[in-house]
Each structure stands twice: as C-alpha cells, then as structure tokens.
C-alpha cells in the first residue's frame, strides 16, 4: 500500500508544498500533520482531513506512520 506520511510543521512550506505534493503522489498517503498551535491543528483537520498532532513527538510515536517530512 501507500507510504503513510506525516508532516512536522504547517507553515508556508508544510501547507503549500509538502502537504500538497504528498496529496499528488500516488505512492504516499497523508496520515497527519504536527503543530503545537491549537488553531493550526483545527485548520489542519479542516483543510487536510487528517490527524493533527500536538507535537512532533506525537507524530513520531504514531505506529501508523511510515515516513515523516520535516517542514520546519
């Protein structure tokens, strides 16, 4: 199956490049995005329909994640 991917950071690069490109890649599936900011996590859930981790550590600890992209 696809490589289950999480992104650390949802600033300009995380949103505009990494999340967008993961969504286009047939071999990747966006599982979640980490942000320490609560409002940003709400935006992640709304805009990306994926998990919103409250820390990078939470993304690293998720057993469903195969690949992490650092966008910080």
Secondary structure, DSSP 8 states (H G I E B T S, - for coil): --EEEEEE--SHHIIIIIIHHHHH-TTEEEEEEE-S-HHHHHHHHHHH-SEEESSHHHHHH-TT-SEEEE--
